[in-house]
Amino acid sequence: MATHRPPPGAHRRPRGRATTSIPSPRTRSDGAGRPDGGGRSGRRVDPADRAQLERSPVSLRRVAGLFAAHRWQVAVVVALIVTSSAVALATPFLVRTVIDDALPQQDLGLLGWAVAGMVGVAVVTALLGVGQTWLSTTVGQAVMHELRTGVFAHLQRQSLGFFTRTRGGEVQSRLTNDIGGMQSVVTSTATSLAANVTAVVGTAVAMAVLSWRLSLLSLVVVPPSVWLTRQVALMRRSVTAARQRRLADLQTQVEEGLSVSGATLGRTLGTGEGQSALFRATSEDLVGLEVRSQLAGRWRWATMSVVFAAVPAAVYLAAGLPATSGGMTIGTLVAFTGLQGALFRPMLGLLDVGVQVTSSMALFSRIFEYLDLPVDVDDPERPVELDPATVRGEVRLEGVGLTYPAADGSPGVTPALHGVDLVVPAGGSLALVGATGSGKSTLASLVPRLQDPTEGRVLLDGVDVRDLRLATLSEVVGVVSQETYLLHTTVRENLRRARPGASDAEVEDAARRAQVHDLLAGLPDGYDTLVGARGHRFSGGERQRLAIARTLLRDPRVLVLDEATSALDVRTERAVQAALDEASRGRTTITIAHRLSTVRGADVVAVLDGGRVVEQGPPAQLLAAGGAYARLVAAAEGVEEDAALPA
């Protein structure tokens, strides 16, 4: 928004957002910014934007509410736009003064004032443009900041179910592309609309002041000329879109046919000749579309050139006819022609107002969809105050059931958990075992409230965990999952994520108990070693031990170990298990494991099958009973024996 009269194509919101489970607009291929005639004029409303607004309508009042705190800055921006457009209209009148008065009369004083006025107009409009850009960008960034932080905070409060149903690329696209595109709504779409309206109205008034007769002629000549230019642009956009689609097809064929996997598949299936023929056909189509695209771009520029030449020519003709000239002076004619040329571009911009508004509202619609998501797991309105230091750690599950919603958001029909009743005394240990998909991890996720049950309740020291603050619960319940996630920072900062105020001695003590201190101490940078993206600097077993150390540093009263030793070799597993056993003394521990050897020391074992507890009791007692647990142990021992046999 650096100028008060932006050229076509100057303002576009970011393109290329990834298609997601909640449809985002497809990448547009209108040739924008190309030297052969691209530009904003001739855009059509994207069907994805229209569908988005039909699915999730947005009121102008809600959008305006985002700018309520900045209404005075917005008012100043509008005032700057109007002032800039009004000041710029002085230039044609100064030109008329120079041609009609100063030059014929050799009036050097008047000539100096007129020339100084022209320079002054340029300086004033430039300064107003700078102020307008600074203020509108400041407002836009402030609104973006509020939206970005609001959406981020709101999504952090969503349950795991939301992130299970939603692809990560979609969330990132909403937070970056969509909110980033809103900057153009403030600094481009809205201000461009105001500038174009002001320019058209102001220019039309100035033209009427100069010559009402020629103004009537412009009403006849200019609109058809603008319409013709727009139609040629629409034609070019259609051809260019088809060309981009074929280019995408060509790139897909290259990727699929010339990659290692694609080449292997082609040779094994004998499809090489067919792929070459298909590639040749696509390339031939692309040749024709490329020629048509170039010609369409040339036709657009040719049309605009003819219009820009024909409109002033019509004015000159009318000025030379006695019936329409009205005694017009040469200065008035030159000034009028300049104004008429300035009227053309803003009128083209106003023809795209509907497209701009729809695209902008679609951006807001996508963001508001996230802000309007209900929070499944949230702090209670009246939380029960619980001092983490006094928590004993008794965990009780009463009639717990959980049914996931269907993919379309409707209530599900198949429960993942049903009628689960379990008690873990303070300081006791519970092991959850069962086949894959039996509901072990789902059940364990209810204790730290990663999700809430749809039936029954989970109690901590007799208090429903839904009545506790999430921050309080996270201090009491620590989780080590089978999927270790490390931040792209140093080892020390990764561990201190659990307790930001922990001393170096406390950090190292937690690492010792997780059997990882010697490894870290032996690194060149020690605890200041950068773990790398997603912890790639360390092996899977090392990352798991770091995650265990991080949880131990938090010192929770309840430990949930979701296959915490699954990525470790047998020797390391035994060492870490010994450390976990030591760390679990006096704590309540809930362990999930496929390796049944890691749960034999548990006080109670609960066997899950199809989301139900089919057997529970001390492991030795269950093994002697010969039931479900005994069968799992026998099957596990058989697998271990098979693995030990020589190949």
C-alpha positions, 0 to 999 in steps of 0.5 A: 500500500505504498501508493494511493493508486496501486496498479493491477496485480500489485496486491495478492494474498499468498498462494499455494496452500496445501489441500487439507481435510478442511478444504483450503483454496487451490493454487491459482494459476492465472499467470500473475506476475508474468512478463507476458501479460499477467495481472490481477485484472480478470480474476474470477472467484475461486470455487474453493473460496466460495465453497468455504464461505458457503460452508462457514459464513462470516459476518462483516461485523465479526471481521470489523470487530478484529479492528475495533481496538484500532479504529482510530488508526484505520480512520487515519489510514482512510483519511490519508488515502482520501487526502492523497487522492485529492492532492494528486488531482491538483496536478492536471489543473497546474498543468492547465495553468502552465499551458494556458496562462504561464507559457503564453503570457511569459509569466515566470512567477506563475510558471515558478509557482505552478512548477513548484506546486507540481513538485509539492504535490509529488512530495506530499503524496509520497509522504502521505503514502509512506505514512499510510504504509506504516500505519496500515502495516502496523494495524495489519501486523497487530491484528495478525499477531492477535489472531496468530497467538489466539489460534495457537493458544486455542489449538493447544487446548484441543484434545489429542483427537483433534490432532489425530483427525487433522493433518499437521500441514493444515494447522501450519497453513492456517497459522502461516499462509491464511493469517499471513494472507490477512495482511493483504486484507488490511494493507491491500484489499481494503486500502486498495478498494478505498483508494480506487473508489476515491480515485474514480470519484475524485477524477470524475468530479475533476473531469466534470469541472474541466469539461462536462461535455467531454465527461459525458463522452468518457461515460460512453467510451471508458466503460466499454474499453474497461470491459473489453480489456477485462474480457481479454484478461479472462480469456488469458486466465482460462488458457493459462490455467489449462497450461498450468494443469498440463504442466502439473501433469507433466511434472507428475509423470516425470516424478512417477516415471523417473524416480527409483521406485517409478523406474523399477515399477516400469521395468518390472511391469513393462510399461516403459513404452506406454509411459513414454507415449503418455509423456509425449502426448502431454508434451504435445498438448503443452506446446499448443497451450503455451502458444495460446497462452503467449498469444492471449497475453499478447492480445491482452497487451494489444487490447490495452495499447489500443484502448490507451490510444483510442480513448485520448484520440476520441477526446481529441476528436471531440475537442476539435468538433465545434459541437462538443469543444465548448471553447476548450483551451489546449491546457484544459484538453491536456489536463482532461486527457491526463485525468481520463488516463488516470481513471482507467486503472482504478476502474479495472481495480473496482471490477475485481472488488467482488473477487477480492472481498470473497477471497478475503472473507474466505481467509477469515472463514478458515481462521474462524473455523479454528477459533470456533472449535469447541475445546474438549479438554479445558480447565473447569469453571470452578477448579478444585484446588489441589496442592501437588506436594500433598498428592498421595497418588491414588488413581481410580477409574469408575465405569470408564468408557470412550467412543471416538467420533466418526470421521464426519464429526458425528457421534461414533458407534464403536467404543474404544473403551467400555465399562473399565473399573480399576484402582491403583493405590497410592504408590502402587503399580498397574500394568496394562497388557493386551493385543495391539488395539485393545485400548491400553494407550487410550486408557492410559491417556485418560489419566493425564487428560490427553482426552476425556472419557465419554462415560464414567470418571477418572479420580485422583485422590478422590477428585475427578481429574476434570475438576483440576486445572490442567497445569496442576494435573501436569505437575502431578502426572508425568508421561513417557510415551513410545513416541519420543519428541525432542525439541531442536535445541540443546540437551540441557534445554530439552530436559529443563522443559520439564522444570525451567528452574532446575539446576544443573545438578538436578538435570544431571541427576535425572540423566543419571537415573535414566542411564544417559548421563555417561553418554552425555558427559562423553560428548564434546559439548556435553549437555550443551549438545544440539539434539537436531531436528526431532532429535536426529543426533541421537539414536532411538534408545538414546532419545527414549532415555532423554525423555525418561530423564525429562519426566524424572526431572519433573518429579511427578507423583503419578507416572504413566509409562506408555511402552517407555522402553520399547526402543531400547535393546535388551541390555539398555532396557534392563538398565533403564527399567531398573532406574524406572523401578527405583524412580517409581518407589513411593509413586503410582505407576501405570505401565503399558508394555508389549514386552511382558518381561517389563511388567512382571514386577507390577502389583496388578496386571490388567488384561484388555481386550476390545476395550474391556478389562477381561482379567486383572490381578497380581501377575503370578496369580494370573499366570497360575490361573492359565487365563488371558494373561498366561496365554499372552506370556506363552505367546511372547515366550514363543516369539522370543524363542523363535527370534533366538533360533539361528537363521 
